[in-house]
Amino acid sequence: MRKNFQSGIYQIKNEVNGKIYVGHSKDIIKRWGWHKNRLRQGKHGNTHLQHAWDKYQEMSFSFRIIEILNNPTKEFLEEREDY
């Protein structure tokens, strides 16, 4: 079990067309794994992201942490994601 995790805001970027998906999580690395698994299975809830993943393939996407937040509340994560 991982003891160190990072909370904050992240992005998934389509390097071909420049479109960006922004999200938040209390455990960004775990969340990124969840996104990749769902996308690989063709079952991601965001249909725009899923269609782009299917069209451009996994190697066309990058993942980046935008902001690390220490022990944030869910409300604060949502506020920073919207920003």
C-alpha positions in Angstrom: 0.0 0.0 0.0 1.3 3.4 -0.9 1.7 5.8 2.0 2.8 8.9 0.0 0.2 10.4 -2.3 -0.4 13.8 -3.8 -3.7 15.7 -3.8 -4.4 18.4 -6.3 -5.3 19.3 -9.9 -4.1 17.4 -13.0 -4.6 17.5 -16.7 -4.8 14.9 -19.5 -3.7 16.5 -22.7 -4.3 15.4 -26.3 -0.9 16.3 -27.8 -2.3 16.0 -31.4 -5.2 18.6 -31.1 -4.2 20.4 -27.9 -7.5 19.7 -26.0 -7.2 19.3 -22.3 -9.2 17.4 -19.7 -8.8 18.9 -16.2 -9.6 17.0 -13.0 -8.9 16.8 -9.3 -8.2 14.1 -6.8 -7.1 13.4 -3.3 -4.7 10.8 -4.8 -3.7 11.9 -8.3 -1.6 8.9 -9.3 -4.3 6.5 -8.3 -6.8 8.6 -10.2 -4.6 8.7 -13.3 -4.5 4.8 -13.2 -8.3 4.8 -13.0 -8.6 7.1 -16.0 -6.2 4.9 -18.1 -8.0 1.7 -17.1 -11.4 3.1 -18.1 -10.1 4.6 -21.3 -8.3 1.3 -22.3 -11.6 -0.6 -21.6 -13.6 1.9 -23.7 -15.8 2.7 -20.6 -14.7 6.2 -19.6 -17.6 8.4 -18.5 -16.4 11.4 -20.4 -17.5 10.6 -24.0 -15.4 13.4 -25.6 -12.2 12.1 -23.9 -13.1 8.5 -24.8 -13.7 9.2 -28.4 -10.4 11.2 -28.6 -8.5 8.3 -26.9 -10.0 5.8 -29.4 -9.2 8.0 -32.4 -5.7 9.2 -31.5 -4.6 6.3 -29.3 -2.9 6.3 -25.9 0.5 7.5 -27.0 -1.0 10.8 -28.1 -2.0 11.7 -24.5 0.1 13.2 -21.7 -0.6 13.5 -18.0 0.6 16.4 -15.9 0.0 17.5 -12.3 -1.0 21.2 -12.4 -1.2 22.0 -8.7 -0.4 20.0 -5.6 -2.5 20.8 -2.5 -1.9 19.7 1.0 -4.8 18.0 2.7 -7.5 19.8 0.7 -11.2 19.5 1.3 -13.4 18.2 -1.6 -14.9 21.7 -1.9 -11.5 23.3 -2.2 -10.4 20.7 -4.8 -13.5 21.5 -6.9 -12.8 25.3 -6.5 -9.2 24.9 -7.7 -10.3 22.7 -10.6 -12.8 25.3 -11.8 -10.1 28.0 -11.6 
